[in-house]
């Protein structure tokens, strides 16, 4: 399907705030994908999900979903039960929509990171198995995060793919915010090389990427910015995409959503010439 560019949720310029309006606006803008934002909860019913899936298929728009923020798989009791259910519900509705992936903020790193990793892996394997038994065809994507207090360093997100049905969501802005690095063509190339080392060429042919401008401190991410108000070198990121001929979905999380999605798409197309 090539490399598609889109927005995290309904574009700002859509006539309505609903997902159907968003998909139609994505098509009008010449973009190719959209992430359905369930970050405040899964509020879409099955009937609406079917309509969303039909419209996306009709207009050839690829979809993904973002699970709620309130998830912590490194927890116990009611918090863990609710976290599992939020992921499962996101995946179930996403599957009805025809979404390829559900993006997850897996939780917090309270305790030794090695022990947290093992618990995260165990929980994710169990969720994948349950979805498989239900017949849902959707991949769990663990996102690279912008703070060390969260599970989701680059290496953690790569390593967790040893669980079947789990792949990375590479947020290049979070990688930059976490270290102040990962902001040049060579550094972006390093990230993509590591993906290929871990997952093979098929990993580069099925990328899921988040990107935006970013404000950060020595503690990591502070907030998302538009490209032109940040130091993030999106033009060099577009060049790295071309260098590795990656495929998949690139989701803009900038405050201006479609403006930066179109800006990155234009840079990518210019780099390919």
N, C-alpha and C positions, 0 to 999 in steps of 0.2 A: 504493500500500500504506500510505499515511500515514506517520507517524513511529513507528518501533518502538524499544523499549528492551530491552536485554539485557546479557549479561555476557561478559567476556573469559575464556572457558573455562567449564568445568562449575561451576555454582553450588555454593557451600560446603555448602548444605543438601541436596544431591543424595544419594540413597542409595548411589550408586557414583561413582567418579571418572572413569568412561569417558564418551565423548561421547553415547552413546545415553541414559544416565542423565541427563546434563546437559540434553539436549533435552526429555526428559519432565518434568524439574523446571522448566525454563523455562516450559513449557506450564501446569503446575500453579500457578505463581506469577502467571500472567496477563501474563507478558512475551512479547515477540514475536520475539526474535532472539538469536543466540549466535555468538560468534567462536571458531572452533576454533584452539587455540593450538599451533602447530607451532614455537614459539620455541626449543625445545631440539633440534629436528630433526623431520623428517617421518617419523613412526613408524607412521602409519596405512596399512594396505594397501588394495588396491582393493576387496576383498570387504567389509571393514569400512566403507569409504567408501560403497559402494552401500547398505548397511544404514542408515548414518547419513542418507544422502540420502532414503531411503524413509521413515524415521521423521519427519524434518523436514517432508517434504511431507505426510505423513499428519496431522501436528499443526499444520500451517501455521506453522512456525517458519522464519524466514529465516536463512541462514548466511553467514558470511564466514570467511576464514582469515587467520592472522597468520604470515607466513614466519619462518624462524629469525632470531635476532638476529645470527648470525655471517655477515653479508653486507657486502661492500664492493665496490661496482661501480667505485669509484675506485681500482682496484688492477690488478695485472698478474700474469701467470703462474698458478700453481696457485690462489692466493687468488681471482682473478677467475673462473677456471673453476668452482671450487666454489661461489662466490657465484651465478653464473648457474644452476648445477644446483639449488641450494637453492630459488631462486625458481621455476624450472620445475617441480620436483617438488611444491612447495606448490600451484602453480596446477593441475597435473594432478590431484592428489588432491582439491583443492577443487572442481574442475569435476565430478568424479564425485559428490561430495557435493551438488552443486547450488548451491554457494556463488556469490554474485554477485561477490565481490571477494577479492583477496589483498593484505593490507597489508604494506608493506615499509619497513624502515629501510634506506635506500639505501646508506649508507656514510659515510666521513669526508672532510673537506675539507682534504686535504693539498695545498697549492698554491693558486694563485689561484682564487677561487671561480668566475670566469667560465669558466676552463678545466675545472674540475671539473664544472660544469653541462653543458658540451658533451659531456664523456665520459659522464656519467650518461645524458644524453638518447640518445646513440648506443647505449649498452648496452640501455637500456629498449626502444628501437625494435626492436632485433634480437630481444629476448626476446618481445615482442608478436608479431612476425612469425613466430617459430618456433611459438608457441602457436596462432596462427591457422592455420598449415599443418597442425598436428596436430588441428585441429577443436575445440580447447578454447575455451569461451565464458565468459571470466572477465576482469575488469578488474584491472589493476595499480593499487594505491593507494599513493602515496608519502606517508608520514606527516610531519607537522610535528614537529620534534624539539626537545628541551629544552636543548640545548647548542650553542654556535656551532661547536664542533669537528666537528659532524655536519652532513651535507647535510640540509636540511629546514627552512630558514626559511620563513615564510609565503609570501613572494614567490617563493622557489624552487619551492615545491610547487605554486603556481598556474601559474608559467611552464612547468614541465615538462609540463603537460597539453597543450602544443602537439604532443606526440607522441601519435599515435592509440593508443587503448587504455590511456591513462594518465590517472588522475584523482586528486584529493587525498584524503587522510585527514586531517581537521582535528582535531588533539588540542588542545582549548582549554586544558587544564591545562599542556601544554608551552609554548603561546604565552605563558601567564601567567608561567611559571617563567623563560622566556628573558629577559623584559624587566621583570617586576614589574608590567606593565600588563595590558591585555586582561582586565579583571576587573570590568566594569560592563555594564549593559544597552546603553549607547551604544557601548562598545568592541566588544561582541559583535556589535552591529548593523553596525559598520564591517567586521568580518570577513565577515559574510554578504553585505554589499553588494559587497565586493571579489570574492567568489565569483560573484555574479550578474554583475558587470561582465565577468569573465573567461569565464564558461561559460554565461551566459544563465540564463533561468528553469529550464532543464533541469538546471543545476548545483545549484540549490536543491531540485529535485525528486528528486535522487539523491545525497544527502549520506551520507558515512560519517564518523562522529564518535567520538572517544575522549574520555573525561572521567573525572576523579577529583579528590580533594583532592590537594594537592601541597606538598611542602617544597622550598625552593629557596634558593640563595645568589646572590651577584653573578656566579657562574660558570654559573648555570642550575639545572636540575633536580637534586635530591638523591634524593628518593624519593616514592612515592605514599603518600597518606594518605586516611583516610575523610573525607568532606565536613566533618563536624562538628569535626574536629581541624585544619582548615586555614582559610585566609582566602578560599578560592575561593567566589565568589558564585554558586552553582549555581541559586539561585532566580531571579536576574536572567538567567542563561543560558536557563532554561526560558521566561521571558517573551520573550526574543529569538527563540527558536524559534517561538513563537506569532506574534510580530510579522511574521515573514517566511513563515509557513505552510510551513516546510520539511518535506521528506519524506526517508525513508531510514532509516538505522540509527544508534542511539546506544549505544555500548558502554561500560559501566562497567568501569574498571580499578582502582577502589578496592579496598583489601585486604578489605573486607567484600562485594565484588561485588554480589550481588543486593539487599542492603539499600539501597545507594546508587542502584542502578538503579531500584528501586521508588520511592525517595524522589524522584528526578528525574522519573520518570513521573508521580507524583502532583502535583508542582508544575506540570508541563506541563499536565496535565488541568485543574487548578484555574485556570490562567492562561487557558485556552481558554474558560472559562465567561463 
